[in-house]
Amino acid sequence: MTKVRYYYKKSYKGNYSAFSTAFVFTFVGILSIIFQRMNIDFIGLRHWGYWLFIPAFFMFTGTIGEMINDNRMRNAVLAYVSTQTRNKIKVETMSKELGIRENELIRILFHLRIKGKLQYKYDAQSGEVIIGENVQYQKSETFNKSPNKHHAEQIIASLDNNKIEYYCPFCGHKNPEDAQFCINCGSKLAF
């Protein structure tokens, strides 16, 4: 079993914010063409703005590629889960059989739960995925936000059996006192 396992939002693509930047670049490029036709010289935009079509094109194609890849990964996870005869599956086994890193797999599972395509929770002791069971998220009052990636290992290492309020530092879910894994996000809470 891996030493560090945690839910982290940025490890799985699922974020297509480059689309908005590509739209802005495309809009500025269109403005530059309009300014060129109307002979308007606003900050020299008519001379250089059309060059922004090039990075916009690469942003659009890159983001579309990420969306296709993410969709393929989600479909692979759904297909894998639907073929399982047992209701408990180890994340490590799923990761090896699907060829998806554990942290990304946890993110994909979380995404599928949010979209209502999969019901599951994690076993608090073994960290296995329990298919068909839903978890009711109970946020701790002291939870502010998830840590950044650089502090994740430090937070896990600093946790001990005397966890304050027994909540997950990554998603804020209140867990049973003896939990080794968060039942909501699957993060490893103890070594």
C-alpha positions as CSV (number, residue, x, y, z in Angstrom):
1,M,0.0,0.0,0.0
2,T,1.3,3.5,-0.8
3,K,2.6,5.6,2.0
4,V,0.8,8.8,0.9
5,R,-2.7,8.7,-0.5
6,Y,-4.9,11.8,-0.6
7,Y,-7.5,13.6,-2.6
8,Y,-6.1,16.6,-4.3
9,K,-8.1,18.6,-6.8
10,K,-5.4,19.6,-9.2
11,S,-3.9,16.1,-9.9
12,Y,-6.8,15.1,-12.2
13,K,-7.3,17.5,-15.1
14,G,-11.1,18.1,-14.9
15,N,-10.3,21.8,-15.1
16,Y,-10.8,23.4,-18.5
17,S,-10.1,27.1,-17.6
18,A,-7.8,27.4,-20.7
19,F,-11.0,27.6,-22.7
20,S,-11.8,31.1,-21.2
21,T,-8.3,32.3,-22.0
22,A,-8.6,31.0,-25.6
23,F,-11.9,32.8,-25.9
24,V,-10.4,36.1,-24.7
25,F,-7.5,35.7,-27.2
26,T,-10.0,34.9,-30.0
27,F,-12.1,37.9,-29.1
28,V,-9.0,40.2,-29.1
29,G,-8.0,38.7,-32.5
30,I,-11.5,39.5,-33.9
31,L,-11.3,43.0,-32.5
32,S,-8.0,43.6,-34.2
33,I,-9.5,42.6,-37.6
34,I,-12.5,44.9,-37.0
35,F,-10.1,47.7,-36.0
36,Q,-8.0,47.1,-39.1
37,R,-11.1,47.3,-41.3
38,M,-12.4,50.4,-39.7
39,N,-8.9,52.0,-39.5
40,I,-9.1,52.4,-35.7
41,D,-5.8,52.5,-33.8
42,F,-6.5,51.5,-30.2
43,I,-3.2,50.6,-28.5
44,G,-1.9,49.4,-31.8
45,L,-4.3,46.4,-31.6
46,R,-5.0,46.4,-35.3
47,H,-1.3,45.6,-35.9
48,W,-0.6,42.8,-33.4
49,G,-4.0,41.5,-32.1
50,Y,-4.5,38.9,-34.9
51,W,-1.4,37.1,-33.7
52,L,-3.4,35.9,-30.7
53,F,-5.3,33.5,-32.9
54,I,-2.3,31.2,-32.8
55,P,-2.1,30.6,-29.0
56,A,-5.9,30.5,-28.9
57,F,-5.9,27.7,-31.5
58,F,-3.4,25.7,-29.4
59,M,-5.3,26.3,-26.2
60,F,-8.5,25.1,-27.8
61,T,-7.0,22.0,-29.2
62,G,-5.1,21.2,-26.0
63,T,-8.1,21.6,-23.8
64,I,-10.3,19.6,-26.1
65,G,-7.6,16.8,-26.0
66,E,-7.7,17.0,-22.1
67,M,-11.5,16.7,-22.2
68,I,-11.4,13.7,-24.4
69,N,-8.8,12.0,-22.2
70,D,-10.7,12.8,-19.0
71,N,-13.9,11.4,-20.5
72,R,-12.0,8.2,-21.6
73,M,-10.6,7.8,-18.1
74,R,-14.1,8.3,-16.5
75,N,-15.6,5.8,-18.8
76,A,-12.9,3.3,-18.1
77,V,-13.5,3.6,-14.4
78,L,-17.3,3.2,-14.8
79,A,-16.8,0.1,-17.0
80,Y,-14.3,-1.4,-14.5
81,V,-16.7,-0.9,-11.6
82,S,-19.7,-2.3,-13.5
83,T,-17.8,-5.6,-14.3
84,Q,-16.8,-6.2,-10.6
85,T,-18.8,-8.9,-8.8
86,R,-17.6,-7.8,-5.4
87,N,-18.7,-4.6,-3.7
88,K,-15.3,-3.8,-2.1
89,I,-12.4,-2.9,-4.4
90,K,-8.9,-1.8,-3.4
91,V,-7.9,1.5,-4.9
92,E,-4.4,0.1,-5.5
93,T,-5.9,-2.8,-7.5
94,M,-8.1,-0.5,-9.6
95,S,-5.1,1.7,-10.2
96,K,-2.9,-1.1,-11.5
97,E,-5.6,-2.7,-13.6
98,L,-6.7,0.6,-15.2
99,G,-3.3,2.2,-15.5
100,I,-4.4,5.3,-13.6
101,R,-2.4,6.8,-10.7
102,E,-4.1,6.3,-7.3
103,N,-4.5,10.1,-6.6
104,E,-6.0,10.6,-10.1
105,L,-8.3,7.6,-9.6
106,I,-9.6,9.1,-6.3
107,R,-10.2,12.4,-8.2
108,I,-12.1,10.6,-11.0
109,L,-14.2,8.6,-8.5
110,F,-15.1,11.9,-6.7
111,H,-16.0,13.5,-10.0
112,L,-18.3,10.5,-10.9
113,R,-20.0,10.8,-7.5
114,I,-20.6,14.5,-7.9
115,K,-22.1,13.9,-11.4
116,G,-24.4,11.2,-9.9
117,K,-22.9,8.4,-12.0
118,L,-21.5,6.3,-9.2
119,Q,-22.4,5.7,-5.5
120,Y,-19.6,4.7,-3.2
121,K,-17.8,5.4,0.0
122,Y,-14.4,4.3,1.4
123,D,-13.9,1.7,4.1
124,A,-12.5,3.6,7.1
125,Q,-10.1,0.9,8.0
126,S,-8.9,-0.6,4.7
127,G,-9.4,2.3,2.4
128,E,-11.3,0.0,-0.1
129,V,-14.0,1.5,-2.3
130,I,-17.4,0.2,-1.2
131,I,-19.6,0.3,-4.3
132,G,-23.3,1.1,-4.0
133,E,-23.1,2.9,-0.6
134,N,-23.4,6.6,-0.4
135,V,-21.8,8.9,2.1
136,Q,-23.4,11.9,3.6
137,Y,-20.8,14.7,3.7
138,Q,-20.5,16.2,7.2
139,K,-18.1,19.1,7.2
140,S,-16.1,19.9,10.3
141,E,-16.5,23.4,11.7
142,T,-12.8,23.9,11.9
143,F,-12.0,22.9,8.3
144,N,-11.0,25.9,6.1
145,K,-9.7,24.6,2.8
146,S,-7.6,21.7,1.3
147,P,-3.8,22.0,1.6
148,N,-1.7,22.7,-1.4
149,K,0.2,19.9,-3.0
150,H,3.5,20.8,-1.3
151,H,2.1,20.5,2.2
152,A,0.1,17.3,1.7
153,E,2.8,14.9,2.9
154,Q,3.7,17.1,5.9
155,I,0.0,17.2,7.0
156,I,-0.4,13.4,6.7
157,A,2.9,12.9,8.6
158,S,1.7,15.2,11.4
159,L,-1.6,13.4,11.9
160,D,-1.7,10.9,14.8
161,N,-4.4,9.0,16.6
162,N,-5.3,12.1,18.6
163,K,-6.8,14.0,15.5
164,I,-8.7,17.1,16.5
165,E,-12.4,16.4,15.8
166,Y,-11.3,13.4,13.7
167,Y,-11.8,15.2,10.4
168,C,-10.0,14.8,7.1
169,P,-7.6,17.6,6.4
170,F,-8.2,17.3,2.7
171,C,-12.0,17.4,2.3
172,G,-13.1,18.3,5.9
173,H,-15.4,15.3,6.4
174,K,-15.9,14.1,10.0
175,N,-14.7,10.6,10.3
176,P,-14.9,7.9,13.0
177,E,-12.2,8.2,15.7
178,D,-10.4,5.0,14.6
179,A,-10.5,5.8,10.8
180,Q,-7.3,5.1,8.9
181,F,-8.9,6.5,5.7
182,C,-11.5,9.2,5.1
183,I,-14.8,7.6,4.2
184,N,-15.7,10.5,1.9
185,C,-12.5,11.2,-0.2
186,G,-10.3,8.1,0.5
187,S,-7.4,10.1,1.8
188,K,-5.0,8.2,4.1
189,L,-5.3,9.6,7.6
190,A,-2.7,7.6,9.5
191,F,0.4,5.5,8.8
